[in-house]
C-alpha cells in the first residue's frame, strides 16, 4: 500500500509545474486502480481483457478523463469466447451497459445503511434547512441546544420534525417497499436519531455537530469499517518475504 500511495502522490505532484521529462507517463496496475484512484492526468486507459462484471468495467474505465477528454482501449483476448462476444456486440453492450450491472444485495432500507447514513442526513438537515429559521447556523452542539429551546418556546417539536424528515428521506413512506421492511426501517431511524440526539445534547457545546465525537457523518464509502491487519500464515510467510526482498532489490534498497 505504501508503494501505491507514493505513486498516487507522485502523479498528483506532477501537475505542479514539473518538467515534462521528470513526470511519470505511464502506470501499470491491477484492478485495484478501479476503485478510488482519481488522478486528473490519466487520459488514456488500456484494459488487458474485459472484466468479468459490467460494474467493474464501468469503474475501471471511469479512471480516465476525470478532468479532461480521454480514451479507453479494450484489448480483447481472441481465444476467450466471452470476450469475442463482447467485441462482436460492443456497441449493443454499451447501449444497455447500465442495465447489465448486477443489483447490489442491499437497499436504502437496510439497517446498517440507515445507521451509517442518518448522522450525515441529520447534519445536512441542521446545517442547510433548520439553520434557515434560526438566528445563526447550527454548527455546534450549543447552537443545536439553543435552537431546540427556541423552537420549544414557539410550540414547535424539533424532534418530531427531524424524524419525519429523515423518514421521508430514507423512504419509509414509499409503498414500493414491503410494509414489514418499512416498519423495521422506521424503528432503526428512531433508534439512531435517539443516539445522535443524545450526543448533541450531552457533548461539549463548542464541539461541531460533524465532529467525530458527535455525529461523525459518513464522508467516504471506504470508512464503513475500520481496517484489520492481514498476517501471512506460517506456510505462506516465505512467499511474502521473498516478494518483499525482490522488490527492495529492484529498488536498490
Protein Blocks (a to p, Z undefined) as FASTA:
>chain_A
ZZmmmmmmmmmmmmnopafklpcfbdcddfklmnopacfklmbdcdedjafbfklmmmmm
mmgoklbccdddddddfklmklmmmmmmmmmmmmmmmmmpccdfbdfklmklmmmmmmmm
mmmmmmmmmmmmpcbdcfbfklmmmmmmmmmmnopafklmmmmmmmmmnopmbckbcfkl
mmmmmmmmmmmmmmmmmmmmmmcfklcfkbmklnopafbfklmbacddddddfklmmmmm
mmmmmmmmmnoZZ
